[in-house]
């Protein structure tokens, strides 16, 4: 890192960074700057403290997930899969389970939640679960699905259609790799899915 006395102001320093870092390093630098601003706002507006380590780790996780979700892949899928922003009912006698997760990097916590509806679209149940600790967004979504399926299994539900907004989780469910924590979560999800009629 260059000596801070070499630059007249912050703008000169940022210009130097943009001209000297490799593209991968530059991407991480930008995401870290963004997360520093978010941490500053969390401190000012919500009195939440975020460690430098958490900022860097969250930045790396965000960038890793963002890079996995390439623009070419998304545009290719958009041509193949018609988007339907409106919720659709499941088949007759089936239930639909919508699952999601939310991350709060400032407090180092996550929230997992799900809603269960019948084949007429009628509300049956909803649940949420706080989680201490942070996962990557795709791992958080996979964890939410695992916990929701465990909940449904305890309720002895059958004929279940699971819906998520995470393309990375859906794609991961067709993978047979077991090299990361994400893959292990997906293995749990696959195991739980086997209890429900498909």
Secondary structure, 3 states (H helix, E strand, C coil): CCCHHHCCCHHHHHHHHHHHCCHHHHHHHHHHHHHHHHHHHHHHHHCCCCCHHHHHHHHHHHHHHHHHCCHHHHHHHHHHCCCCCCCCCCCCCCEEEEEEEEEECCCCEEEEEEEEECCCCCEEEEEEEEEECCCCHHHHHHHHHHHHHHHHHHCCCCCEEEECCCHHHHHHCCCCCCCCHHHHHHHHHHHHHCCCCC
